[in-house]
Amino acid sequence: MHLSIITINYNGSVDTINLLNSLADQTDKDFQIIVVDNASVEEDFSALGGSAPGGNNILLIRNEKNLGFSGGNNIGIKKALENGSNWVVLINNDTVVESSFIGALKAKLGGLEGIVGIPLAEDGYTAYYGLIEWLKPTLRHGYNPLYSEYLRRNRSYYSIGAAMAIHENVFDEIGLLDEKYFLYFEDADFSLRAGRASVPINFIDEPKVQHKEVSKTNRKLGNPLLLRYHYRNALYFNQKNGPWYIKILVWPWSFWIIKKQIFKIIFFYRRDESLAILSGVFDFYKNKMGKIV
């Protein structure tokens, strides 16, 4: 089995190096690491290049501009497939793993195909999957393991992008991550596309990935910008993937969002947040996708 780990760095070299240190300590060392830097500042990129553990199994790619979660991972996926990987594992840079992670993961993947959700230990709980919910600005994580085959194939669940394994054949079936999202909802979109193409999606209970309580990306975006991405992408996600009645309801839902935010602005309640949400809705109307500038 040829396995590649892909992680994205964006001005987060301290976290990324912690992850790489945990991967350097693996008992099974037969795997490749691909770090995609999304145009970090020079100081952060230099720290990553100078302080990361060495070794022939680490490939560092620097993008000229920030391509987001979806675009950055797509760069890594393409390189992994060029290098002959059978499995690619997407993992957030603000995570760490135990020394037995690679060996245990290979043992699980040996009997599986398609997409495999890897459990995330976060906030004192373990997230095994994400929940597909329509007409919601955010999607929740699920904390109970899914053991039955019915639940594993149920389209109400998606593999969380912070830790997921994807077999090479999946990309032949459905292509890469949708770069229109830039951040948020692309993992749910990918799982839904896979399910509709009859690609199996499974959720394992071991090995676990240790995930920080608060995402570094969220902190850097700041609340208003985070909200703008969430509402824009939620509307796009529902309009693209929802059943016919959801596609219709997207429009009255968006009007309700606008009405609610205008009401809050009039009464000076969290004005900055409301303005960001309105911007996200109008971005969707204008088909202004990708990175928000």
Buried (B, 14 or more C-beta within 10 A) or exposed (E): EBBBBBBBBBBBBBBBBBBBEBBBBBEBEEBBBBBBBBBBEEEBBEBBEEEBBEEEBBBBBBBEEBBBBBBBBBBBBBBBBEEEBBBBBBBBBBBBBBEBBBBBBBBBBEEBEBBBBBBBBBEEEBBBBBEBEBBBBEBEBBBEBBEEEEBBBBEEBBBBBBBBBBBBEBBEEBEBBBBBBBBBBBBBBBBBBBBEEEBBBBBBEBBBBBBBEEBBBEEEBEEBBBBBBBBBBBBBBBBBBBEEEBBEBBEEBBEEBBEEBEEBBEEEEBBEBBBBBBBBBBBBEEEBBBBBE
